[in-house]
């Protein structure tokens, strides 16, 4: 066609078909032609209709074959994988995922980010009570994931192969029920920076191949059942590392990287030794010479031939035999006498537990931790004044203000240390009773100690008051029921000791302290700084989640919910402790018991008389008081009683009434934090209703908190660092506490 080959052909109906010079392929041309595309008159174009038809068919095939399937296939693959995931771990239908959801898979709950081509790159499914097993084939389809989090659910089974997730940078599987071994496929993910597997039941060795991950920044493996030795990590990027609470053994490798971590990263591994633990390793020395043989044995061994003994030799042998027989008889008689004397004293002494003074030393271990000086709470790891503590059977703690000593045991008939939850014996009763002891608190039902065993394993021991204990059989049934409770927001009861006059409960030790200390600081009259509003909402959700598990899982009534009985876990999650004891114990009048006086201000009105009929609704009231304490920063038992002569619910009601009379909206304040926390304040006030029937259920309270948290997170400005404290007198202060823990999920 000559020079006119550079144009586009026109067709009737508005469609334009043409080609690119030199490429030999037809394409659609725009209606507005450029100077290089000259329209051909219709009369001329009609001559090429067969070619035009061929080009049109080719073009349609090209479009359908090479353009449309790619994005549809990718989006569909991710959607199908997520729906398969939901089917395997979401029996309660917590995830509202549907194929026909508006906005596609990138708008689904938990999908925090997508790649430019619509692939899921960040999947965060936390605190949803998901349960079931993960399938490697399902996860493999989500090969564009950079962040994957199933934190704080109830997922079980082995961790699947993740080698297909080549883009993965952050993996959070902590606080679930995973078993089996750490998959070696993790070491193939060379972009991996963060691995958090803590709080599971993972066994086996830590794969040495993890030392080959060049970008590894965080490795948290604490509170599992890992065995073997600690690999020699040498990655310069590694900044957060924890393998505490396992069954590791051997010497901690002497690498520059591992030497930067202190004892808390390795504690709780009975067989582990090294510089960080201040526990020297006993090296394997050269084989010593075999013990020298006795003269008779030497003769027998060295004789190569036998010759009849002479008369003199037979006489000497008889004399030697007589001497030996006499010596053995005398030794046996002496041993028998000694045993009888020891047995007489052991079985005649009255059994008692003694916590004796050790001047800050116990079993060679120097305790540098100070006693918590909070509000005399029952909390395991929480309050207590560290003063002398008298108990039954002559038991006492004599340690002055330091509150440091050792457990020891004297007497007859030791009971048995029973481990809960189907866990095998992790330590013996003898090891526990030889542990160094530090007073953590004295509460309504007993005293609480931090026990550091000679192996370095740390636990919390609650010694119950004899006068308040239920009967032997009732106590055993109660403790076995409590020992079966397992939840990320509930401190697990690990073991118990039951004898005629002594009863001990053994829990995990929480070094991060209690919520009381977080709110009020080290001073019992309240010296803490306001928490960020996101922390307030997160704490409220954690506590409500744990309380709901107690109520729904086994019908357990907490009965003693307060800030000192909420402990902070390794990830600063809130965990309930001291649950289920108060409703079953015979307690003195709280107004006459100094240890129980603080609990009185958290109790519902119907539980303050001598009958104390505890219910789930009374727990909801205590939860409401805790929320008000969190929001106002006031101690319910001291600040308001001394300053205003009223408890915290009455004080908040009076403040809101004054604001209403003055025309102010009591649910909104002068800064962003008060506006964001207005919903939480309303929830708290509903929980502290004087009438039990007017209070929300635990499930309703949790739902309202989650709704409020989702709403404020959706509308919040990430630059808002206003504190989360509601009060008419507390001024808005700069946030000094900061983020309560490193938000690893955002470091991807």
C-alpha positions in Angstrom: 0.0 0.0 0.0 3.0 2.2 -0.2 3.3 5.2 2.0 -0.1 4.9 3.4 0.8 1.7 5.4 1.5 3.9 8.4 -2.2 4.8 8.9 -5.2 3.2 10.7 -8.1 1.6 8.9 -11.6 2.8 9.9 -14.6 0.6 10.2 -18.2 1.4 10.5 -19.6 1.3 14.1 -16.7 3.4 15.5 -14.1 0.6 15.8 -10.7 1.3 14.4 -8.3 -1.5 13.5 -4.7 -1.0 12.5 -1.1 -2.2 12.9 2.3 -1.0 14.0 4.8 -0.7 11.2 7.6 -3.2 11.3 5.8 -5.4 14.0 3.4 -7.3 11.8 0.7 -7.4 14.5 -2.7 -5.8 14.5 -3.8 -3.5 17.3 -6.6 -1.1 18.2 -6.0 2.5 17.4 -7.5 5.5 19.2 -10.2 7.5 17.7 -8.0 10.6 17.8 -5.3 9.8 15.4 -1.8 11.3 15.5 0.0 13.0 12.6 1.6 9.6 11.8 -1.7 7.8 11.6 -3.7 9.1 8.5 -7.2 7.7 8.1 -7.8 5.7 5.0 -10.9 6.5 3.0 -13.7 4.0 3.4 -13.6 3.1 -0.3 -10.0 2.1 0.0 -10.4 0.2 3.3 -13.2 -1.9 1.8 -10.8 -3.6 -0.4 -9.0 -5.1 2.6 -12.0 -6.5 4.5 -10.7 -10.1 4.6 -7.4 -8.9 6.2 -9.4 -6.7 8.6 -11.5 -9.6 9.8 -8.4 -11.7 10.3 -6.8 -9.0 12.4 -9.9 -8.5 14.5 -10.0 -12.2 15.4 -6.3 -12.3 16.2 -6.7 -9.2 18.3 -9.5 -10.7 20.4 -7.6 -13.9 20.9 -4.6 -11.9 22.0 -6.6 -9.9 24.5 -8.3 -12.9 26.1 -5.2 -15.1 26.2 -2.5 -12.6 27.4 -4.2 -9.8 29.3 -7.3 -10.9 31.3 -6.2 -14.1 33.1 -3.2 -12.8 35.0 -4.7 -10.4 37.6 -7.9 -12.5 38.0 -5.9 -15.7 38.6 -3.6 -14.0 41.2 -6.5 -12.5 43.2 -8.5 -15.6 43.0 -5.6 -17.7 44.2 -5.1 -15.6 47.3 -8.9 -15.6 48.0 -9.2 -19.3 47.7 -6.1 -19.8 50.0 -7.6 -17.6 52.7 -11.0 -19.3 52.5 -9.2 -22.7 52.9 -7.3 -21.2 55.9 -10.6 -20.0 57.4 -12.1 -23.5 57.0 -9.2 -25.1 58.9 -8.8 -22.7 61.8 -12.0 -20.8 62.3 -14.8 -23.0 63.6 -16.4 -20.2 65.5 -16.7 -18.0 62.3 -14.7 -15.1 63.7 -13.5 -14.1 60.3 -16.2 -12.6 58.1 -14.6 -13.6 54.8 -16.8 -14.1 51.7 -16.0 -14.5 48.0 -18.4 -11.8 47.1 -17.1 -9.2 49.6 -17.0 -5.7 48.3 -13.4 -4.5 47.6 -12.0 -7.9 47.0 -9.5 -9.8 49.2 -7.6 -6.7 50.1 -10.6 -5.4 52.1 -11.0 -8.6 54.2 -10.5 -8.4 57.9 -6.9 -9.2 58.9 -5.5 -8.3 55.5 -3.5 -5.3 56.5 -1.7 -4.7 53.2 -1.6 -5.8 49.5 1.0 -5.5 46.8 0.4 -3.2 43.8 -0.9 -6.1 41.8 -3.5 -7.0 44.5 -1.7 -9.8 46.2 -1.9 -10.2 50.0 1.3 -9.0 51.6 0.4 -8.6 55.3 -1.9 -11.0 57.1 -2.5 -10.3 60.9 -5.0 -12.6 62.6 -4.5 -12.0 66.4 -6.6 -12.6 69.5 -9.4 -14.3 67.5 -9.5 -17.6 69.4 -8.7 -19.4 66.1 -8.1 -23.1 66.6 -7.1 -26.0 64.3 -4.0 -26.8 62.3 -2.1 -24.8 59.6 -1.6 -26.5 56.3 1.6 -25.9 54.4 -0.1 -26.1 51.0 -2.6 -23.3 52.0 0.1 -21.0 53.1 2.3 -21.7 50.1 -0.3 -20.1 47.8 0.1 -16.8 49.7 3.7 -16.4 48.3 3.7 -12.6 48.4 3.3 -12.4 52.2 5.8 -10.2 54.0 4.2 -10.3 57.4 2.3 -13.2 58.8 0.9 -13.2 62.4 -1.3 -15.7 64.2 -0.4 -14.3 67.6 -2.5 -15.3 70.7 -4.9 -17.9 69.3 -5.3 -21.6 70.0 -3.8 -23.0 66.9 -2.2 -26.5 67.4 -0.2 -29.1 65.5 3.2 -28.7 63.9 4.4 -25.5 62.3 4.1 -26.3 58.5 6.7 -25.9 55.9 7.0 -22.3 54.9 9.8 -22.5 52.3 7.4 -21.2 49.6 7.0 -17.9 51.4 10.2 -16.5 49.9 9.2 -12.8 50.6 8.4 -13.4 54.3 10.1 -10.9 56.6 8.1 -11.2 59.9 6.5 -14.4 61.4 4.5 -14.2 64.6 3.1 -17.6 65.9 3.5 -16.8 69.6 1.0 -17.8 72.3 -0.6 -20.7 70.6 -0.5 -24.5 71.1 2.0 -25.5 68.4 3.9 -28.7 69.0 6.6 -30.6 67.1 9.9 -29.0 66.0 10.9 -25.7 64.6 10.9 -26.3 60.8 14.3 -26.1 59.1 12.6 -24.4 56.2 12.8 -21.1 58.0 16.4 -21.0 57.2 15.7 -20.9 53.5 13.8 -17.5 53.9 16.8 -15.2 53.5 14.6 -12.1 53.9 13.4 -13.2 57.3 14.0 -10.6 60.0 11.6 -11.4 62.8 10.7 -14.9 64.2 8.5 -15.0 67.3 7.5 -18.5 68.4 7.3 -18.0 72.2 4.5 -19.4 74.4 3.9 -22.7 72.6 4.8 -26.4 73.2 7.5 -26.7 70.6 10.1 -29.4 71.3 13.3 -30.6 69.7 16.5 -28.6 69.1 16.9 -25.1 67.8 17.9 -25.5 64.2 21.5 -24.5 63.8 20.6 -23.4 60.3 18.9 -20.3 61.8 22.4 -18.9 62.3 22.6 -18.6 58.5 19.8 -16.0 58.3 21.7 -12.8 57.5 19.0 -10.3 58.4 17.7 -11.9 61.5 16.7 -9.1 63.9 14.3 -10.7 66.4 14.3 -14.4 67.6 12.0 -15.1 70.5 11.6 -18.8 71.5 10.9 -18.5 75.2 8.4 -20.7 77.1 8.5 -23.8 75.0 10.0 -27.3 75.5 13.2 -26.9 73.4 16.1 -29.2 74.2 19.7 -29.4 73.1 22.2 -26.5 73.0 22.0 -22.9 72.0 23.4 -22.5 68.4 26.2 -20.0 67.9 24.4 -17.0 66.6 26.7 -14.5 65.0 24.4 -12.3 63.0 25.3 -8.7 63.6 21.7 -7.6 63.0 20.3 -9.7 65.9 19.0 -7.3 68.6 16.2 -9.2 70.4 16.8 -12.8 71.5 15.1 -15.0 74.2 15.2 -18.7 74.8 14.2 -18.7 78.5 11.8 -21.1 79.9 12.9 -24.2 77.9 14.9 -27.3 78.6 18.1 -26.3 76.9 21.5 -27.5 78.2 25.2 -27.0 77.8 27.3 -23.9 77.6 26.0 -20.7 76.0 28.2 -20.1 73.0 30.7 -17.3 73.5 29.9 -15.2 70.5 29.9 -11.4 70.4 26.3 -11.4 69.5 25.0 -13.7 72.3 27.2 -11.9 74.9 25.1 -8.7 74.5 22.0 -10.5 76.0 21.6 -10.8 79.8 20.4 -13.6 82.0 16.7 -13.0 81.3 17.3 -14.2 77.7 18.5 -17.6 79.0 16.8 -18.1 82.4 14.7 -21.1 83.2 16.8 -23.7 81.4 18.0 -26.0 84.2 20.9 -27.4 82.2 22.2 -24.2 80.7 25.4 -22.6 81.9 27.6 -19.7 80.9 28.7 -16.2 81.6 25.3 -14.6 81.1 23.8 -16.8 83.9 26.8 -16.4 86.2 26.8 -20.1 86.3 30.2 -21.6 85.4 30.2 -24.7 83.2 32.0 -27.7 84.5 34.3 -28.8 81.7 35.1 -32.4 80.9 38.6 -33.0 82.3 41.1 -35.7 81.2 40.2 -39.2 82.4 41.6 -39.7 85.8 43.7 -42.7 86.7 41.6 -45.7 87.8 41.3 -46.1 91.6 44.1 -48.0 93.2 43.2 -51.6 93.9 43.2 -53.0 97.3 46.1 -55.2 98.2 44.0 -58.4 97.9 42.5 -57.3 94.6 45.9 -56.4 93.3 47.3 -59.8 94.1 44.4 -61.6 92.4 44.6 -59.4 89.3 48.3 -59.6 88.9 48.7 -63.3 89.5 49.3 -65.2 86.2 49.6 -68.6 87.8 48.3 -70.5 90.8 50.6 -72.1 93.4 49.3 -73.9 96.6 49.6 -71.5 99.5 51.9 -72.3 102.3 50.8 -72.8 105.9 52.0 -69.3 106.9 50.1 -67.7 104.1 46.9 -69.6 105.0 47.3 -68.3 108.6 47.8 -64.8 107.5 44.7 -65.0 105.3 42.6 -66.2 108.2 43.8 -63.3 110.3 43.1 -60.8 107.4 39.6 -62.3 106.9 38.8 -62.0 110.6 39.9 -58.3 110.6 37.9 -57.5 107.5 34.8 -59.3 108.8 35.1 -57.4 112.1 35.5 -54.1 110.4 32.5 -54.7 108.1 30.3 -55.8 111.0 31.3 -52.7 113.0 30.5 -50.4 110.1 27.1 -52.0 109.5 26.3 -51.7 113.2 27.3 -48.0 113.2 25.3 -47.3 110.1 22.2 -49.0 111.6 22.5 -46.9 114.7 23.0 -43.7 112.8 20.0 -44.4 110.6 17.8 -45.1 113.6 18.8 -41.9 115.3 18.2 -39.8 112.1 14.8 -41.5 111.5 13.8 -40.9 115.1 14.5 -37.1 114.8 12.9 -36.9 111.3 9.7 -38.6 112.3 9.4 -36.9 115.7 9.8 -33.3 114.4 6.7 -31.6 113.4 6.6 -30.7 109.7 6.9 -27.0 109.0 8.0 -24.7 106.2 10.8 -22.3 107.1 11.9 -19.4 105.1 15.2 -18.5 106.7 17.2 -15.4 106.3 20.2 -15.6 103.9 21.3 -11.9 103.9 20.6 -11.6 100.2 22.3 -14.9 99.4 20.7 -18.3 98.9 22.4 -21.4 97.7 25.3 -19.3 96.4 23.0 -17.2 94.2 22.9 -13.5 94.9 19.4 -12.0 94.4 19.5 -8.5 93.1 15.8 -8.0 92.6 14.1 -5.8 95.0 10.8 -6.8 96.7 7.8 -5.2 95.1 6.4 -2.6 97.3 2.9 -2.2 96.0 -0.5 -2.6 97.7 -0.2 -5.9 99.5 -2.0 -7.7 96.7 -2.3 -11.3 96.1 -0.7 -11.0 92.6 1.8 -13.6 91.6 4.7 -11.3 90.7 2.6 -8.3 92.0 2.3 -6.3 95.2 3.5 -6.9 98.7 5.5 -5.0 101.2 8.2 -7.6 101.9 7.8 -7.5 105.6 7.8 -10.4 108.1 5.1 -12.9 107.3 3.8 -15.2 109.9 2.0 -18.4 108.9 0.6 -21.6 110.2 2.7 -24.4 111.8 5.3 -21.9 112.9 6.2 -20.9 109.4 7.6 -17.5 109.1 9.7 -15.2 106.8 12.5 -13.3 108.6 14.1 -11.1 106.2 13.5 -7.5 107.2 12.7 -5.2 104.4 14.6 -7.0 101.8 12.4 -10.0 101.9 15.1 -12.5 100.7 15.7 -15.9 102.1 15.6 -19.6 101.3 12.9 -22.2 101.4 13.8 -25.2 103.6 11.8 -28.1 104.9 12.0 -30.0 108.1 9.9 -32.9 109.3 8.1 -36.0 108.3 6.0 -37.3 105.5 6.7 -35.0 102.6 3.8 -34.8 100.2 4.0 -35.0 96.5 4.5 -32.2 93.9 1.8 -32.7 91.3 2.2 -31.1 87.9 -0.9 -29.8 86.1 -2.0 -29.8 82.5 -0.5 -33.1 81.5 3.1 -31.8 81.8 5.8 -34.1 83.0 8.0 -33.3 86.0 10.1 -30.3 85.3 11.8 -30.2 88.7 11.6 -32.1 91.9 10.1 -31.1 95.3 13.5 -31.2 96.8 14.8 -28.6 94.2 11.8 -26.4 94.8 12.2 -26.4 98.6 15.9 -25.7 98.3 15.3 -22.6 96.1 16.1 -19.1 97.2 13.0 -17.2 98.1 12.0 -13.5 97.7 8.7 -12.2 99.1 6.5 -10.7 96.4 3.3 -10.1 98.3 1.0 -11.1 101.1 -2.6 -11.4 100.2 -6.0 -12.6 101.4 -5.4 -16.3 101.0 -1.6 -16.5 101.4 1.9 -15.2 100.7 3.6 -15.2 97.4 7.3 -15.8 96.8 9.7 -15.7 93.9 11.7 -19.0 94.0 15.0 -19.3 92.2 16.3 -22.9 92.0 19.9 -23.9 92.0 19.5 -24.7 88.3 18.4 -21.1 87.6 14.8 -22.1 86.9 12.5 -19.4 88.3 8.9 -19.9 89.5 6.3 -18.2 91.7 5.1 -20.0 94.8 1.9 -19.1 96.6 1.8 -20.5 100.1 -1.8 -20.7 101.3 -3.1 -19.8 104.7 -4.1 -22.9 106.7 -7.1 -21.2 108.3 -8.7 -20.3 105.0 -8.3 -23.5 103.1 -11.1 -25.8 102.0 -11.1 -29.5 102.8 -8.5 -31.8 101.4 -10.6 -33.5 98.7 -12.4 -30.2 97.8 -9.0 -28.5 97.5 -7.6 -31.2 95.2 -10.6 -31.1 92.9 -10.5 -27.3 92.7 -6.8 -27.1 92.0 -6.9 -29.8 89.4 -9.7 -28.0 87.6 -7.7 -24.7 87.7 -4.6 -26.5 86.5 -6.3 -27.5 83.3 -6.9 -23.9 82.3 -4.7 -22.7 79.5 -5.1 -19.3 77.7 -2.8 -16.6 76.5 -4.4 -14.1 79.0 -4.4 -16.5 82.0 -1.4 -17.3 84.1 -1.1 -21.1 84.0 -1.0 -23.1 87.3 1.9 -25.4 86.8 2.0 -27.5 89.9 0.7 -27.9 93.4 1.9 -29.5 96.7 -0.6 -30.9 99.1 0.2 -32.3 102.5 -1.6 -32.4 105.9 -0.7 -28.9 106.9 0.9 -27.3 103.9 -0.4 -26.3 100.5 1.6 -24.7 97.8 0.7 -23.5 94.3 3.4 -23.1 91.7 2.9 -20.6 88.8 5.1 -19.2 86.0 7.2 -16.2 87.1 6.4 -12.9 85.3 9.4 -10.6 85.5 7.6 -7.6 83.9 5.5 -7.1 87.0 1.8 -6.3 87.4 -0.7 -3.9 85.9 -0.7 -2.1 89.2 2.9 -1.2 88.9 2.4 -0.1 85.3 -0.4 2.3 86.2 0.9 3.7 89.4 4.7 3.3 89.2 6.8 2.2 92.2 4.9 4.3 94.7 1.8 2.7 96.2 0.0 6.1 96.2 0.1 6.4 92.5 3.2 7.7 90.7 2.8 6.4 87.2 2.5 8.4 84.0 -0.6 8.2 81.8 -0.6 5.4 79.3 -1.2 5.9 75.7 -4.8 5.4 74.7 -4.0 2.5 72.5 -2.4 0.7 75.5 -5.5 1.3 77.6 -7.7 -0.3 75.0 -5.3 -3.2 74.5 -5.1 -3.9 78.2 -8.9 -3.7 78.6 -9.3 -6.2 75.7 -6.7 -8.6 77.2 -8.3 -8.6 80.6 -11.8 -9.1 79.3 -10.6 -11.9 77.0 -9.0 -13.7 79.9 -12.0 -13.2 82.1 -14.4 -14.5 79.4 -12.3 -17.6 79.1 -12.6 -18.3 82.8 -16.3 -17.8 82.7 -17.0 -19.8 79.5 -14.3 -22.6 79.6 -15.1 -24.1 83.0 -17.4 -21.7 84.8 -14.6 -20.4 87.0 -15.3 -17.3 89.0 -12.2 -15.1 89.5 -13.4 -13.5 92.7 -10.3 -11.3 93.3 -9.9 -9.3 90.1 -7.7 -6.2 90.6 -4.8 -4.5 89.0 -2.2 -6.4 91.1 -3.7 -9.7 90.0 -3.1 -8.8 86.3 0.5 -9.6 85.3 2.4 -8.5 82.2 3.7 -11.3 80.0 6.8 -11.4 77.8 5.0 -9.4 75.1 3.4 -7.2 77.7 0.1 -8.9 77.2 -2.2 -8.8 80.3 -2.6 -12.1 82.1 -5.0 -12.9 85.0 -3.8 -14.6 88.1 -5.1 -15.7 91.5 -8.3 -16.8 89.9 -10.8 -19.2 91.3 -9.4 -19.2 94.9 -11.4 -16.6 96.8 -14.9 -18.1 96.2 -13.8 -21.4 97.8 -11.9 -20.1 100.8 -13.1 -19.3 104.2 -12.1 -15.6 104.6 -12.1 -13.2 107.5 -14.1 -10.0 107.3 -12.2 -7.8 104.8 -12.6 -4.8 107.1 -10.7 -6.7 109.8 -8.1 -8.2 107.5 -5.5 -5.7 106.4 -4.5 -7.9 103.4 -8.1 -8.1 102.2 -9.0 -4.5 102.7 -7.7 -3.4 99.3 -9.8 -6.1 97.6 -12.9 -4.7 99.2 -12.8 -1.6 96.9 -12.9 -3.9 93.8 -15.8 -6.0 95.0 -19.4 -5.7 93.9 -21.8 -4.4 96.6 -23.4 -7.8 96.9 -20.1 -9.4 97.8 -19.1 -7.1 100.6 -21.2 -8.7 103.4 -20.3 -11.8 105.3 -22.0 -14.2 102.8 -19.9 -13.0 99.8 -21.8 -14.7 97.0 -19.4 -14.4 94.1 -20.8 -14.6 90.5 -19.8 -13.7 87.0 -21.6 -10.4 87.4 -19.5 -9.6 90.5 -16.4 -10.2 88.4 -17.8 -7.8 85.8 -18.1 -5.2 88.6 -14.5 -5.7 89.6 -13.5 -5.4 85.9 -15.3 -2.1 85.7 -13.4 -0.8 88.7 -10.1 -1.9 87.1 -11.1 0.0 83.9 -11.7 3.2 86.0 -8.4 2.7 87.7 -6.7 2.4 84.3 -8.5 5.5 82.9 -8.1 7.8 85.9 -4.8 6.7 87.4 -6.4 6.6 90.8 -5.9 3.8 93.3 -9.4 2.6 94.3 -8.4 1.9 97.9 -6.3 4.9 98.8 -6.3 8.1 96.6 -10.0 8.6 96.5 -10.9 7.5 100.0 -8.3 9.8 101.5 -9.0 12.8 99.1 -12.7 12.5 98.6 -14.1 10.0 101.0 -15.6 7.9 98.3 -14.7 4.9 96.1 -13.8 5.2 92.4 -17.2 4.5 90.9 -18.8 7.1 93.1 -16.1 9.7 92.3 -16.5 9.2 88.6 -20.3 9.5 88.8 -19.9 12.7 90.7 -17.5 14.2 88.2 -19.7 13.3 85.3 -22.8 14.7 87.1 -20.9 18.0 87.6 -19.9 18.1 84.0 -23.5 17.4 82.9 -24.8 20.2 85.1 -22.2 22.6 83.7 -23.3 21.8 80.1 -20.1 19.9 79.2 -20.3 16.5 77.5 -18.9 14.1 80.1 -17.9 11.6 77.5 -15.6 13.9 75.6 -12.7 16.0 76.7 -10.5 18.8 75.6 -8.0 16.5 73.9 -8.0 13.6 71.5 -7.4 11.0 74.1 -10.5 11.8 76.2 -12.6 11.6 73.0 -11.1 8.3 72.1 -11.6 6.8 75.5 -15.1 8.1 76.0 -16.5 4.8 74.8 -14.3 2.8 77.3 -15.4 5.1 80.1 -19.0 4.3 79.3 -18.3 0.6 79.3 -16.6 0.9 82.7 -19.6 2.8 84.2 -22.0 0.1 82.8 -19.9 -2.6 84.5 -20.0 -0.9 87.9 -23.7 -0.6 88.1 -24.9 -1.2 91.7 -27.5 -3.7 90.4 -26.1 -7.0 89.0 -28.9 -7.3 86.4 -28.0 -3.9 84.9 -24.4 -4.9 84.2 -23.3 -6.3 80.8 -22.1 -9.9 80.6 -18.4 -10.5 80.2 -19.0 -11.4 76.5 -21.0 -8.2 75.9 -18.3 -6.1 77.6 -15.6 -7.7 75.5 -17.6 -7.1 72.3 -18.1 -3.4 73.2 -14.4 -3.0 73.9 -13.4 -4.6 70.6 -15.9 -2.4 68.7 -14.5 0.7 70.4 -10.9 -0.3 69.7 -11.7 -1.1 66.1 -13.4 2.3 65.7 -10.7 4.4 67.2 -7.9 2.5 65.4 -9.7 3.0 62.1 -10.1 6.8 62.7 -6.9 7.5 64.6 -3.9 9.5 63.5 -0.7 7.5 64.0 1.0 10.7 65.1 -1.4 11.1 68.1 0.7 10.4 71.2 -1.8 11.9 73.7 -2.1 10.0 77.0 -5.0 7.8 77.8 -6.2 9.2 81.2 -9.6 10.5 81.8 -9.9 13.0 84.7 -11.1 16.5 85.3 -7.9 17.3 87.2 -5.2 15.3 85.5 -3.6 17.4 82.8 -2.6 16.2 79.4 1.0 15.2 79.7 3.5 14.2 77.1 3.7 10.5 76.7 6.7 9.4 78.6 6.0 5.8 79.0 6.0 5.3 75.2 5.1 2.1 73.5 4.9 -0.6 76.0 6.7 -3.0 73.7 8.4 -2.9 70.4 5.7 -3.2 67.7 7.6 -5.8 65.6 4.7 -6.2 63.1 5.3 -2.7 61.8 9.0 -3.3 61.3 8.7 -5.3 58.1 
